[in-house]
Amino acid sequence: MEITRRASHAGSWYTDNRMKKAKKLAEELDGWLRASGLAKSPDVRGVIAPHAGYSYSGRAAAYAFGNIDPSSITRVFLLGPSHHYYTPKCALSGATIYKTPVGDLQIDLEVVKELKATGKFEVMDIEVDEAEHSMEMHLPYLAKVFDGYPVKIVPILVGAVKPENEAMYGRLLAKYVDDPNNFFSVSSDFCHWGSRFNYVHYDRKYGAIHKSIEALDRMGMDIIETGDPDAFKRYLSEYDNTICGRHPISVFLHNGEELLNKDKDQFPSI
């Protein structure tokens, strides 16, 4: 039975799916990808990209998705944080198709079945799925980049997962990272600063507040690029940076750690 997840944030977080507007969204995506000036590389196996509204993050996201070489990838795993639904686990989508204004994306039902069989995943109902924006904000870019290519997706909502379970999910997903036909799209914004977020870390040595925030985020990004999940955990513990995708990022780092345990040169490029 076909179950469709609507593009529920189209028209508010990004351009909606009426005919003329859809053309505008395609033009925006093309323009942002061209402006990034990035060459496509088969060595890039995963990205961490934002999920704010496109008026804030659309241009920045192109610097992640512009690297993707669609000719070598047949499956994309989406890891996104849960903003509205509490779960201590990871959750799979119950949908079969994800709609976007620029093309639909098929769910890889075979892999979803494999992951369900582990007993470690729950399944989102369609209301939870459509309420969450973190993975949806990646979908138009993926539909545009993979236009004309036979790609399927595996959306995974990552809940408030304990560190030991981040490692467990990393081990479960490691075999998929090991396959060069698979790609991981990890959804996260970085520092949410201000009283609204109950976070006002400020290191005066950097001068202006926005410079302090930038330095804090860059420190986290540098640690992520080492592929060390324990170092990322220590960074979060020390600074408590309000990175909303901390759990998906940690799961992905544990994926790579599993490969590094086999081969020191295997950590996927991100």
DOKOL-42908 format. One record per atom (N, C-alpha, C, O): residue in one letter; x, y, z. Coordinates in steps of 0.1 Angstrom, whole numbers, padded with zeros to 4 digits, always signed. Example, Ala and Ser with C-alpha at 12.3 -4.5 7.8 and 13.67 -1.06 7.14 Angstrom:
BEGIN
A+0132-0057+0078 A+0123-0045+0078 A+0132-0033+0078 A+0142-0033+0085 S+0128-0022+0071 S+0137-0011+0071 S+0129+0000+0079 S+0134+0011+0080 
END
This chain:
BEGIN
M+0008-0012+0000 M+0000+0000+0000 M+0009+0013+0000 M+0018+0014+0008 E+0005+0022-0009 E+0013+0034-0010 E+0009+0044+0001 E-0003+0047+0003 I+0019+0049+0009 I+0016+0059+0019 I+0025+0071+0017 I+0038+0070+0016 T+0019+0082+0014 T+0027+0094+0010 T+0028+0104+0021 T+0019+0107+0028 R+0040+0108+0024 R+0043+0119+0033 R+0043+0132+0025 R+0051+0134+0015 R+0034+0141+0029 R+0033+0154+0022 R+0045+0163+0024 R+0052+0161+0034 A+0047+0172+0015 A+0057+0182+0018 A+0051+0193+0027 A+0047+0204+0023 S+0050+0189+0040 S+0042+0196+0049 S+0047+0210+0053 S+0039+0219+0058 H+0060+0213+0050 H+0065+0226+0054 H+0067+0235+0041 H+0072+0246+0042 A+0063+0230+0030 A+0063+0238+0018 A+0053+0249+0019 A+0042+0247+0023 G+0057+0261+0015 G+0048+0272+0016 G+0051+0281+0028 G+0045+0292+0030 S+0058+0275+0038 S+0062+0283+0050 S+0077+0283+0052 S+0083+0294+0053 W+0083+0271+0053 W+0097+0271+0055 W+0105+0272+0042 W+0117+0275+0041 Y+0099+0269+0031 Y+0105+0270+0017 Y+0093+0271+0007 Y+0082+0269+0011 T+0097+0274-0005 T+0087+0277-0015 T+0077+0265-0017 T+0081+0254-0017 D+0064+0269-0019 D+0054+0258-0019 D+0054+0251-0032 D+0062+0253-0041 N+0044+0242-0034 N+0044+0233-0045 N+0033+0236-0056 N+0029+0227-0063 R+0028+0249-0056 R+0020+0252-0067 R+0029+0254-0080 R+0041+0256-0078 M+0023+0253-0091 M+0031+0251-0104 M+0042+0262-0105 M+0054+0259-0107 K+0038+0274-0105 K+0048+0285-0107 K+0058+0286-0096 K+0070+0288-0098 K+0053+0283-0083 K+0062+0283-0072 K+0073+0272-0073 K+0084+0274-0069 A+0068+0260-0077 A+0077+0249-0078 A+0088+0252-0088 A+0100+0249-0086 K+0085+0259-0099 K+0096+0263-0108 K+0105+0273-0101 K+0117+0272-0103 K+0100+0282-0093 K+0109+0291-0086 K+0118+0283-0077 K+0130+0287-0076 L+0113+0273-0069 L+0121+0266-0060 L+0132+0259-0068 L+0144+0259-0063 A+0129+0253-0079 A+0139+0246-0087 A+0150+0256-0092 A+0162+0253-0091 E+0146+0268-0095 E+0156+0278-0099 E+0164+0283-0088 E+0176+0285-0089 E+0158+0284-0076 E+0166+0287-0064 E+0176+0277-0061 E+0188+0280-0059 L+0172+0264-0061 L+0182+0254-0058 L+0193+0253-0068 L+0205+0252-0064 D+0190+0254-0081 D+0200+0254-0091 D+0210+0266-0089 D+0222+0264-0090 G+0204+0278-0086 G+0213+0289-0084 G+0222+0288-0073 G+0234+0291-0073 W+0217+0283-0062 W+0225+0281-0050 W+0236+0271-0052 W+0247+0273-0047 L+0232+0260-0059 L+0242+0250-0062 L+0253+0255-0071 L+0265+0252-0069 R+0250+0262-0081 R+0260+0268-0090 R+0269+0278-0083 R+0281+0278-0084 A+0262+0286-0074 A+0270+0297-0067 A+0280+0290-0057 A+0290+0297-0054 S+0277+0278-0052 S+0287+0272-0043 S+0300+0269-0050 S+0311+0269-0043 G+0300+0267-0063 G+0312+0264-0071 G+0319+0251-0067 G+0331+0250-0070 L+0312+0242-0061 L+0318+0230-0057 L+0318+0219-0068 L+0309+0218-0075 A+0329+0211-0068 A+0330+0200-0078 A+0324+0188-0071 A+0325+0186-0059 K+0317+0180-0079 K+0311+0167-0074 K+0322+0157-0072 K+0331+0156-0080 S+0321+0150-0061 S+0332+0141-0057 S+0326+0128-0052 S+0318+0128-0043 P+0330+0116-0058 P+0326+0103-0053 P+0331+0100-0039 P+0327+0091-0033 D+0342+0108-0035 D+0348+0105-0022 D+0339+0110-0010 D+0341+0106+0001 V+0330+0120-0013 V+0321+0125-0003 V+0310+0115+0000 V+0302+0113-0009 R+0310+0110+0012 R+0300+0099+0015 R+0289+0104+0025 R+0280+0096+0028 G+0291+0116+0030 G+0281+0121+0040 G+0282+0136+0041 G+0293+0142+0039 V+0271+0142+0044 V+0271+0157+0047 V+0263+0159+0060 V+0255+0152+0064 I+0267+0170+0066 I+0259+0176+0077 I+0254+0189+0072 I+0262+0198+0069 A+0241+0191+0071 A+0235+0203+0065 A+0224+0208+0074 A+0218+0200+0081 P+0221+0221+0073 P+0211+0227+0082 P+0197+0224+0078 P+0194+0218+0068 H+0188+0227+0087 H+0174+0225+0085 H+0165+0237+0088 H+0153+0236+0091 A+0171+0249+0089 A+0163+0261+0091 A+0156+0264+0078 A+0159+0258+0068 G+0147+0274+0078 G+0140+0278+0066 G+0150+0282+0056 G+0160+0287+0059 Y+0146+0280+0043 Y+0155+0283+0032 Y+0159+0298+0031 Y+0170+0301+0026 S+0151+0307+0036 S+0155+0321+0036 S+0167+0323+0045 S+0175+0333+0044 Y+0169+0314+0055 Y+0181+0315+0064 Y+0192+0305+0059 Y+0204+0309+0060 S+0188+0293+0055 S+0198+0283+0053 S+0200+0278+0039 S+0209+0270+0036 G+0191+0282+0030 G+0191+0276+0016 G+0205+0278+0010 G+0210+0268+0004 R+0211+0289+0010 R+0224+0291+0004 R+0235+0283+0010 R+0243+0278+0004 A+0234+0283+0024 A+0245+0276+0031 A+0244+0261+0028 A+0254+0254+0027 A+0232+0255+0027 A+0230+0241+0025 A+0236+0237+0012 A+0241+0225+0010 A+0237+0246+0002 A+0243+0242-0011 A+0257+0238-0010 A+0262+0230-0018 Y+0264+0243+0000 Y+0278+0240+0002 Y+0280+0226+0008 Y+0291+0220+0008 A+0269+0220+0012 A+0269+0205+0015 A+0265+0197+0003 A+0272+0188-0001 F+0254+0200-0002 F+0248+0191-0013 F+0255+0193-0026 F+0254+0184-0035 G+0262+0204-0028 G+0269+0206-0041 G+0280+0197-0043 G+0285+0195-0055 N+0285+0190-0033 N+0296+0180-0034 N+0292+0166-0039 N+0300+0158-0043 I+0279+0164-0038 I+0274+0150-0041 I+0275+0146-0055 I+0271+0154-0064 D+0281+0135-0058 D+0282+0129-0071 D+0271+0118-0072 D+0272+0107-0067 P+0260+0122-0079 P+0248+0113-0079 P+0250+0100-0087 P+0242+0091-0086 S+0260+0100-0095 S+0262+0088-0104 S+0266+0076-0097 S+0265+0065-0102 S+0272+0078-0085 S+0277+0066-0077 S+0269+0062-0065 S+0273+0054-0058 I+0258+0069-0063 I+0249+0067-0051 I+0236+0062-0055 I+0229+0067-0064 T+0231+0052-0048 T+0217+0046-0051 T+0208+0047-0039 T+0196+0044-0040 R+0214+0051-0027 R+0206+0051-0015 R+0211+0062-0006 R+0223+0064-0004 V+0202+0070+0000 V+0206+0080+0009 V+0199+0078+0023 V+0187+0077+0023 F+0207+0077+0033 F+0202+0076+0047 F+0201+0090+0052 F+0210+0098+0052 L+0189+0094+0057 L+0186+0107+0063 L+0186+0105+0078 L+0178+0097+0083 L+0194+0112+0085 L+0194+0112+0100 L+0190+0126+0105 L+0197+0135+0102 G+0179+0127+0112 G+0174+0140+0116 G+0170+0140+0131 G+0165+0129+0135 P+0171+0151+0138 P+0167+0151+0152 P+0152+0153+0153 P+0145+0158+0143 S+0146+0149+0164 S+0132+0151+0166 S+0130+0164+0175 S+0135+0165+0186 H+0122+0173+0169 H+0119+0185+0176 H+0106+0185+0184 H+0104+0193+0193 H+0097+0176+0180 H+0083+0177+0186 H+0079+0164+0193 H+0070+0164+0202 Y+0085+0153+0189 Y+0081+0140+0194 Y+0092+0133+0202 Y+0103+0132+0198 Y+0089+0129+0215 Y+0099+0124+0223 Y+0100+0108+0221 Y+0090+0101+0221 T+0112+0104+0219 T+0115+0090+0219 T+0129+0088+0223 T+0138+0096+0219 P+0132+0078+0231 P+0146+0075+0234 P+0153+0066+0224 P+0164+0062+0226 K+0146+0063+0213 K+0151+0054+0202 K+0153+0062+0189 K+0151+0074+0189 C+0156+0055+0179 C+0155+0059+0165 C+0142+0054+0159 C+0138+0043+0163 A+0136+0062+0150 A+0123+0058+0145 A+0124+0058+0129 A+0130+0067+0123 L+0118+0049+0123 L+0117+0047+0109 L+0104+0053+0104 L+0095+0055+0111 S+0104+0057+0091 S+0092+0062+0085 S+0083+0051+0081 S+0087+0040+0077 G+0069+0053+0083 G+0060+0043+0078 G+0055+0047+0064 G+0047+0040+0059 A+0060+0057+0058 A+0056+0061+0045 A+0064+0053+0035 A+0074+0046+0038 T+0059+0054+0022 T+0066+0047+0011 T+0071+0057+0001 T+0080+0054-0007 I+0066+0070+0002 I+0070+0081-0007 I+0071+0093+0001 I+0062+0096+0009 Y+0082+0101-0001 Y+0083+0115+0004 Y+0081+0124-0008 Y+0088+0124-0017 K+0071+0133-0007 K+0068+0143-0017 K+0077+0155-0015 K+0080+0159-0004 T+0081+0161-0026 T+0088+0174-0026 T+0082+0182-0038 T+0077+0176-0047 P+0083+0195-0037 P+0078+0203-0049 P+0086+0201-0062 P+0082+0205-0072 V+0098+0195-0061 V+0107+0194-0072 V+0109+0179-0076 V+0118+0176-0084 G+0101+0170-0071 G+0102+0156-0074 G+0100+0147-0062 G+0104+0151-0051 D+0095+0135-0063 D+0092+0127-0052 D+0104+0117-0050 D+0111+0114-0059 L+0105+0112-0037 L+0116+0103-0034 L+0110+0091-0028 L+0102+0091-0019 Q+0114+0079-0033 Q+0109+0066-0029 Q+0117+0062-0016 Q+0129+0063-0016 I+0110+0056-0007 I+0116+0050+0005 I+0121+0036+0001 I+0115+0029-0006 D+0133+0033+0006 D+0139+0019+0004 D+0132+0010+0014 D+0137+0008+0025 L+0121+0003+0010 L+0114-0005+0019 L+0121-0018+0023 L+0119-0023+0034 E+0131-0022+0015 E+0138-0034+0018 E+0148-0031+0030 E+0148-0039+0040 V+0154-0019+0030 V+0163-0016+0041 V+0155-0013+0053 V+0159-0016+0064 V+0144-0006+0052 V+0135-0003+0063 V+0131-0016+0070 V+0131-0017+0082 K+0128-0026+0062 K+0124-0039+0068 K+0136-0046+0075 K+0134-0051+0086 E+0148-0044+0070 E+0160-0050+0076 E+0162-0043+0090 E+0165-0050+0100 L+0161-0030+0090 L+0163-0022+0103 L+0152-0026+0113 L+0155-0027+0125 K+0139-0027+0108 K+0128-0031+0117 K+0131-0044+0124 K+0129-0046+0136 A+0137-0053+0116 A+0140-0067+0121 A+0150-0067+0132 A+0150-0077+0140 T+0157-0057+0134 T+0167-0056+0145 T+0160-0055+0159 T+0165-0058+0169 G+0147-0050+0158 G+0140-0047+0171 G+0144-0035+0178 G+0140-0032+0189 K+0153-0027+0172 K+0158-0015+0179 K+0152-0002+0174 K+0155+0009+0180 F+0143-0003+0164 F+0137+0009+0159 F+0122+0009+0161 F+0116-0001+0160 E+0116+0021+0163 E+0102+0022+0163 E+0098+0028+0149 E+0107+0032+0141 V+0085+0029+0147 V+0080+0034+0134 V+0072+0046+0137 V+0062+0046+0145 M+0075+0057+0130 M+0067+0070+0132 M+0054+0068+0125 M+0053+0062+0114 D+0043+0074+0131 D+0031+0075+0124 D+0032+0087+0114 D+0041+0095+0116 I+0023+0088+0105 I+0024+0098+0095 I+0023+0113+0101 I+0029+0122+0095 E+0016+0114+0111 E+0014+0127+0118 E+0027+0132+0124 E+0031+0144+0122 V+0034+0123+0131 V+0048+0126+0136 V+0057+0129+0125 V+0065+0139+0125 D+0057+0121+0114 D+0066+0123+0103 D+0064+0137+0097 D+0074+0144+0094 E+0051+0140+0094 E+0049+0153+0087 E+0051+0165+0096 E+0053+0176+0091 A+0050+0163+0109 A+0053+0175+0118 A+0067+0178+0119 A+0071+0190+0122 E+0076+0169+0117 E+0090+0171+0118 E+0096+0177+0105 E+0093+0173+0094 H+0104+0188+0107 H+0110+0195+0096 H+0125+0191+0093 H+0130+0194+0082 S+0131+0185+0103 S+0146+0184+0102 S+0150+0176+0089 S+0160+0180+0083 M+0143+0165+0086 M+0147+0158+0074 M+0141+0164+0061 M+0146+0163+0050 E+0129+0169+0063 E+0122+0175+0051 E+0130+0186+0044 E+0129+0187+0032 M+0137+0194+0052 M+0145+0205+0047 M+0156+0200+0038 M+0162+0208+0030 H+0160+0188+0039 H+0170+0182+0030 H+0164+0177+0017 H+0171+0175+0007 L+0151+0174+0017 L+0145+0166+0006 L+0145+0174-0007 L+0149+0167-0017 P+0142+0187-0008 P+0142+0193-0021 P+0156+0193-0027 P+0158+0191-0039 Y+0167+0195-0019 Y+0180+0194-0024 Y+0183+0180-0029 Y+0189+0179-0040 L+0180+0170-0022 L+0182+0156-0026 L+0175+0153-0039 L+0180+0147-0048 A+0162+0158-0040 A+0154+0155-0052 A+0161+0162-0064 A+0161+0157-0075 K+0166+0174-0062 K+0173+0182-0073 K+0186+0175-0077 K+0188+0173-0089 V+0194+0172-0067 V+0207+0166-0070 V+0206+0153-0077 V+0214+0149-0086 F+0196+0145-0073 F+0194+0131-0078 F+0184+0131-0089 F+0180+0120-0093 D+0180+0142-0095 D+0170+0142-0106 D+0176+0134-0117 D+0187+0136-0122 G+0168+0124-0122 G+0173+0115-0133 G+0181+0103-0128 G+0185+0095-0137 Y+0183+0101-0115 Y+0191+0090-0110 Y+0182+0081-0101 Y+0173+0087-0094 P+0184+0068-0101 P+0175+0059-0094 P+0179+0058-0079 P+0184+0048-0075 V+0176+0068-0072 V+0180+0068-0058 V+0168+0065-0049 V+0157+0069-0052 K+0170+0059-0038 K+0160+0057-0027 K+0165+0063-0014 K+0177+0064-0013 I+0156+0065-0005 I+0160+0071+0008 I+0155+0063+0019 I+0146+0055+0019 V+0163+0064+0031 V+0160+0057+0043 V+0159+0068+0054 V+0170+0071+0060 P+0148+0074+0057 P+0147+0084+0067 P+0147+0078+0081 P+0140+0068+0084 I+0156+0083+0090 I+0157+0078+0104 I+0156+0090+0113 I+0165+0099+0114 L+0145+0091+0121 L+0144+0101+0131 L+0152+0097+0144 L+0149+0086+0149 V+0161+0105+0148 V+0170+0102+0159 V+0165+0109+0172 V+0165+0121+0172 G+0160+0101+0181 G+0154+0107+0193 G+0165+0111+0204 G+0176+0113+0200 A+0160+0113+0216 A+0169+0116+0227 A+0177+0104+0231 A+0174+0098+0242 V+0186+0100+0223 V+0193+0087+0225 V+0205+0088+0234 V+0213+0098+0233 K+0206+0079+0244 K+0217+0079+0253 K+0230+0076+0246 K+0230+0069+0236 P+0241+0081+0251 P+0254+0078+0245 P+0257+0064+0241 P+0261+0061+0230 E+0254+0054+0250 E+0256+0040+0247 E+0248+0035+0236 E+0252+0026+0228 N+0236+0041+0234 N+0227+0037+0223 N+0231+0044+0210 N+0228+0039+0199 E+0237+0056+0211 E+0242+0063+0199 E+0253+0053+0193 E+0253+0051+0181 A+0261+0047+0202 A+0271+0038+0197 A+0265+0025+0191 A+0269+0020+0181 M+0254+0021+0198 M+0247+0009+0193 M+0241+0011+0179 M+0242+0003+0170 Y+0234+0023+0177 Y+0229+0026+0164 Y+0240+0028+0153 Y+0238+0024+0142 G+0251+0033+0158 G+0262+0035+0149 G+0267+0021+0144 G+0270+0020+0132 R+0268+0011+0153 R+0272-0002+0149 R+0262-0008+0139 R+0265-0015+0129 L+0249-0006+0142 L+0238-0012+0133 L+0239-0006+0119 L+0236-0013+0109 L+0243+0006+0118 L+0243+0013+0105 L+0256+0012+0098 L+0257+0016+0086 A+0267+0007+0105 A+0280+0008+0099 A+0281+0000+0086 A+0289+0004+0077 K+0274-0011+0085 K+0275-0019+0073 K+0270-0011+0060 K+0275-0014+0049 Y+0261-0002+0063 Y+0256+0006+0052 Y+0266+0017+0048 Y+0267+0021+0036 V+0273+0023+0058 V+0284+0032+0055 V+0295+0026+0047 V+0301+0032+0038 D+0297+0013+0049 D+0308+0006+0043 D+0305+0004+0028 D+0314+0001+0020 D+0292+0005+0024 D+0288+0003+0010 D+0290+0017+0002 D+0283+0026+0006 P+0299+0018-0008 P+0301+0031-0015 P+0289+0036-0022 P+0289+0047-0027 N+0279+0027-0024 N+0266+0032-0031 N+0257+0039-0021 N+0247+0045-0026 N+0260+0040-0008 N+0252+0046+0002 N+0258+0060+0005 N+0270+0062+0005 F+0249+0069+0009 F+0252+0082+0013 F+0244+0086+0025 F+0233+0082+0027 F+0251+0094+0034 F+0244+0098+0047 F+0242+0113+0047 F+0252+0121+0045 S+0230+0118+0048 S+0226+0132+0049 S+0221+0134+0064 S+0210+0130+0067 V+0230+0141+0071 V+0227+0143+0086 V+0222+0158+0087 V+0228+0167+0083 S+0211+0159+0094 S+0205+0172+0096 S+0208+0178+0109 S+0205+0173+0120 S+0214+0190+0109 S+0216+0197+0121 S+0219+0212+0119 S+0226+0216+0110 D+0213+0221+0127 D+0217+0234+0129 D+0228+0234+0140 D+0229+0224+0147 F+0235+0245+0142 F+0244+0246+0152 F+0239+0255+0164 F+0228+0254+0167 C+0247+0264+0169 C+0244+0271+0181 C+0231+0278+0180 C+0229+0286+0171 H+0222+0276+0190 H+0210+0284+0191 H+0212+0293+0204 H+0212+0288+0215 W+0215+0306+0201 W+0220+0315+0212 W+0209+0324+0216 W+0201+0330+0208 G+0208+0327+0229 G+0199+0337+0234 G+0191+0332+0245 G+0190+0320+0248 S+0184+0341+0252 S+0175+0337+0264 S+0164+0327+0259 S+0160+0319+0267 R+0159+0329+0247 R+0149+0320+0242 R+0153+0305+0242 R+0145+0296+0245 F+0166+0303+0241 F+0172+0289+0241 F+0179+0286+0254 F+0185+0276+0255 N+0178+0296+0263 N+0185+0294+0276 N+0200+0291+0274 N+0206+0282+0281 Y+0206+0298+0265 Y+0220+0296+0262 Y+0227+0309+0258 Y+0223+0315+0247 V+0236+0314+0266 V+0242+0327+0264 V+0257+0326+0266 V+0263+0336+0270 H+0263+0315+0262 H+0278+0313+0263 H+0284+0325+0255 H+0281+0328+0244 Y+0294+0331+0261 Y+0301+0342+0255 Y+0315+0343+0260 Y+0318+0345+0271 D+0324+0341+0250 D+0339+0342+0253 D+0343+0355+0248 D+0345+0357+0236 R+0346+0364+0257 R+0349+0378+0253 R+0362+0380+0245 R+0364+0390+0239 K+0371+0370+0246 K+0383+0372+0238 K+0381+0372+0223 K+0390+0377+0216 Y+0369+0368+0218 Y+0366+0369+0204 Y+0359+0382+0200 Y+0357+0384+0188 G+0357+0390+0210 G+0350+0403+0206 G+0335+0402+0206 G+0329+0399+0216 A+0329+0405+0195 A+0315+0405+0193 A+0309+0392+0196 A+0315+0381+0194 I+0296+0392+0201 I+0290+0379+0204 I+0290+0369+0193 I+0292+0357+0194 H+0287+0375+0180 H+0286+0365+0169 H+0299+0359+0166 H+0300+0348+0161 K+0310+0366+0169 K+0323+0360+0167 K+0326+0349+0177 K+0332+0339+0174 S+0321+0351+0190 S+0322+0340+0200 S+0314+0328+0196 S+0319+0317+0197 I+0302+0330+0190 I+0294+0319+0186 I+0301+0312+0174 I+0301+0299+0174 E+0306+0319+0165 E+0313+0313+0153 E+0325+0305+0158 E+0326+0293+0153 A+0332+0310+0167 A+0344+0302+0172 A+0340+0289+0179 A+0346+0279+0178 L+0329+0290+0187 L+0324+0278+0194 L+0319+0268+0184 L+0322+0256+0185 D+0312+0272+0174 D+0307+0263+0163 D+0318+0257+0155 D+0318+0245+0152 R+0328+0265+0152 R+0339+0260+0144 R+0347+0250+0152 R+0353+0240+0146 M+0348+0252+0165 M+0355+0242+0173 M+0348+0229+0172 M+0354+0218+0171 G+0335+0229+0173 G+0327+0217+0172 G+0328+0210+0158 G+0330+0198+0157 M+0328+0218+0148 M+0330+0213+0134 M+0343+0206+0132 M+0345+0196+0126 D+0354+0213+0138 D+0367+0207+0137 D+0368+0193+0144 D+0374+0184+0139 I+0361+0192+0155 I+0361+0179+0162 I+0353+0169+0154 I+0358+0157+0153 I+0342+0173+0149 I+0334+0164+0140 I+0343+0158+0129 I+0342+0146+0125 E+0351+0167+0123 E+0359+0163+0111 E+0369+0153+0115 E+0375+0146+0106 T+0373+0152+0128 T+0382+0141+0132 T+0376+0127+0132 T+0383+0117+0132 G+0363+0127+0132 G+0356+0114+0133 G+0355+0108+0146 G+0353+0096+0147 D+0358+0115+0157 D+0359+0109+0170 D+0347+0112+0178 D+0345+0124+0183 P+0338+0103+0180 P+0325+0105+0188 P+0328+0109+0202 P+0320+0116+0208 D+0338+0103+0208 D+0341+0106+0222 D+0346+0121+0224 D+0342+0127+0234 A+0354+0126+0215 A+0358+0139+0215 A+0346+0149+0213 A+0346+0159+0220 F+0337+0145+0205 F+0325+0153+0203 F+0316+0153+0216 F+0311+0164+0220 K+0315+0142+0222 K+0308+0141+0235 K+0315+0150+0245 K+0307+0157+0253 R+0328+0150+0246 R+0335+0158+0256 R+0332+0173+0253 R+0330+0181+0262 Y+0333+0177+0240 Y+0330+0191+0236 Y+0316+0195+0241 Y+0314+0206+0246 L+0306+0186+0238 L+0292+0190+0242 L+0291+0191+0257 L+0284+0199+0263 S+0298+0182+0265 S+0298+0182+0279 S+0304+0195+0285 S+0299+0201+0294 E+0315+0199+0278 E+0322+0211+0283 E+0314+0224+0280 E+0313+0233+0289 Y+0309+0225+0268 Y+0303+0238+0263 Y+0288+0238+0263 Y+0282+0248+0262 D+0282+0226+0263 D+0268+0224+0262 D+0262+0232+0250 D+0251+0237+0251 N+0269+0232+0239 N+0265+0240+0227 N+0251+0234+0223 N+0249+0222+0222 T+0242+0243+0219 T+0228+0239+0216 T+0227+0234+0202 T+0219+0239+0194 I+0235+0224+0198 I+0235+0218+0185 I+0223+0208+0185 I+0224+0197+0191 C+0212+0211+0178 C+0200+0203+0178 C+0202+0190+0172 C+0194+0180+0176 G+0211+0188+0163 G+0214+0175+0157 G+0225+0167+0163 G+0232+0159+0157 R+0228+0170+0176 R+0239+0163+0183 R+0237+0148+0183 R+0247+0141+0181 H+0225+0143+0184 H+0223+0128+0184 H+0225+0122+0170 H+0232+0112+0169 P+0219+0128+0160 P+0222+0122+0146 P+0237+0123+0143 P+0243+0114+0137 I+0244+0134+0147 I+0258+0136+0144 I+0266+0125+0151 I+0275+0119+0146 S+0262+0123+0164 S+0269+0113+0172 S+0267+0099+0166 S+0277+0091+0165 V+0255+0095+0162 V+0253+0082+0155 V+0262+0081+0143 V+0268+0070+0141 F+0262+0091+0135 F+0270+0091+0123 F+0285+0089+0126 F+0292+0082+0119 L+0290+0096+0136 L+0304+0095+0140 L+0307+0081+0145 L+0318+0075+0142 H+0297+0075+0152 H+0300+0061+0156 H+0299+0051+0144 H+0306+0041+0144 N+0292+0054+0133 N+0292+0047+0121 N+0307+0046+0116 N+0312+0036+0113 G+0313+0058+0115 G+0326+0059+0110 G+0336+0053+0119 G+0346+0047+0114 E+0334+0053+0132 E+0343+0047+0141 E+0344+0032+0139 E+0354+0026+0140 E+0332+0026+0136 E+0332+0012+0133 E+0341+0008+0121 E+0348-0002+0121 L+0341+0017+0111 L+0349+0015+0099 L+0364+0017+0103 L+0373+0010+0098 L+0367+0027+0111 L+0380+0030+0115 L+0386+0018+0123 L+0398+0016+0122 N+0378+0011+0130 N+0383+0000+0138 N+0387-0011+0128 N+0396-0020+0132 K+0382-0011+0116 K+0386-0021+0106 K+0398-0016+0098 K+0407-0024+0095 D+0397-0003+0094 D+0407+0002+0085 D+0408+0017+0088 D+0399+0025+0087 K+0420+0021+0092 K+0423+0035+0096 K+0420+0045+0085 K+0419+0057+0088 D+0420+0041+0073 D+0417+0050+0061 D+0403+0051+0057 D+0400+0057+0046 Q+0394+0044+0064 Q+0381+0042+0059 Q+0370+0053+0063 Q+0359+0053+0058 F+0374+0062+0072 F+0363+0071+0077 F+0358+0079+0065 F+0366+0085+0057 P+0345+0079+0063 P+0339+0086+0052 P+0341+0101+0051 P+0341+0107+0062 S+0344+0107+0040 S+0346+0121+0038 S+0332+0128+0041 S+0322+0124+0035 I+0333+0139+0049 I+0321+0147+0051 I+0324+0161+0050 I+0315+0170+0051 
END
